[in-house]
Amino acid sequence: MTIRPDIPSIDDLYIAAGGRHITAARNHLHAAICKFDDAGYDHDPTARAYSFVAGIVAEFNGRPWRPVQPLLQQYNHIEEAAKEYRRRAGVSY
């Protein structure tokens, strides 16, 4: 009986190593964001970089990546709620 090990190709090894490096980068960016928050700062470029790298990690793991919406689209529900409140209250500004 001959046992033949299932050795992955060098390309698969490089892809797996790249995935591990990107996962480590995501973890370091998340730690940086937490340290900025603890210090009382908001550093948007770091948060955007984390979001982008997290999307790449999701792609590596076969999960769908949801890109971050532009800032104005994120808060449309607040604008709609304010308009509805003013309409119900009969208040105009």
N, C-alpha and C positions, 0 to 999 in steps of 0.2 A: 504494500500500500504506500503510495506516494502522496505526501501532503504538500500542496502548492499554496504558499501564502498569497493572499490577495493584496498585492503591493500597488498602491495608487500611482498614477503617472506623475511625472515631475510637474506638469501643468496643474494638476489637481492639488499638489502640495503647495505650489505658489499661490493659487487662489485661496486655499485654506489659510495660509499664512497672512495674506493680504486682508482677509476677513477678520482675523484675530487682531491685526494691527489697527484696523479701522475701529473695531470694538473697543480697543484700549484707548484710542483717540477720543471716542465718544465718552468713555468714562472720565477721562481727564478733563474734557470740556465741561462735563456736568459738574465735576468737582470745582472747576474754576467759577462756574456760574453760582454755585452754592457759596463759595468764598466771597464773591462780589456781593451777594445778597446779605451775607452776615456782616459785611463791612458797611452796608447801607448804600451800595452803588447799584446802578442798573446799566449794564454794558450790553447794548443791543447787538453789536457785531458778534460777540461771543455766543449769545443766545441763538442768533441766526446760524452761526457755524455749527452749533450743536444740533440744531434742527436738521440741517443738511446732512451731517454725518450720520445722524440717527436714521434718516431716510435711506442712506446707502446701506447701513447695517440691516435695515428691514428688507431691502432688496436681496442682500446676501442670504438672508434666512427665509426667503420665499414669502414674505408678508407684503401686503400692499403698502405703498408709501403714499401718504397724504401730504402734499406740499402745503406749506404755510400760506394762508390767504393774506393778501395785502391788508394793512392795518385798517383801512377804511371799510373794507368788507366785513371785518371781524365784528365791528360794533354797530352794524346796521340794526340789530334787534333793539339796542338801546334807543336809537333815534326813532324807530317805529313806536316803541313804548311811550316815549315822550310825546310824540304827536297824538297818540291815542289818549293819553292822560289830558292833554290840553283840550282835545275835542270834547271829552266827557265832562271836564270841569268848566268848559266854556271860557277858558283863559286863552288870551292871545298875547303874544309878546311883540 
